[in-house]
């Protein structure tokens, strides 16, 4: 679902500057991605006591990232993963709210994904594509203010001739 929602968000973000409907789809997909497949999945991993996080930094090209992960994050993963979960939910809520709150959430998400790049080559395709997606959404949002998400799609824009 990460790939499906990420691709949906990216494709819709490409059209979001010209289409309110595309902006809505991008935002809705991003909210679901952050809240359900970010926060909820991380909460399930944490609650299950799985060793999911133990090798997360193993592929990093930087020794200080691997060492810091092993010496700081893993011994206190309850705190750090809960912090991650709270931030994922906050980002999803702020994207849903729209306006300047959405812009701040997207800027924070860009920073988060830039940080993911130090965890190894396997993070690069995802992080770079999401950074581009967030930048496209910021640009589109500057052109057309974003109201809060609703439970229905906005009307399609039909050009008048």
Secondary structure as UniProt FT lines:
FT   HELIX           2..15
FT   TURN            16..18
FT   HELIX           20..34
FT   HELIX           35..40
FT   HELIX           41..48
FT   TURN            52..59
FT   HELIX           63..68
FT   HELIX           69..73
FT   HELIX           74..76
FT   HELIX           77..97
FT   HELIX           99..116
FT   HELIX           117..119
FT   HELIX           121..143
//
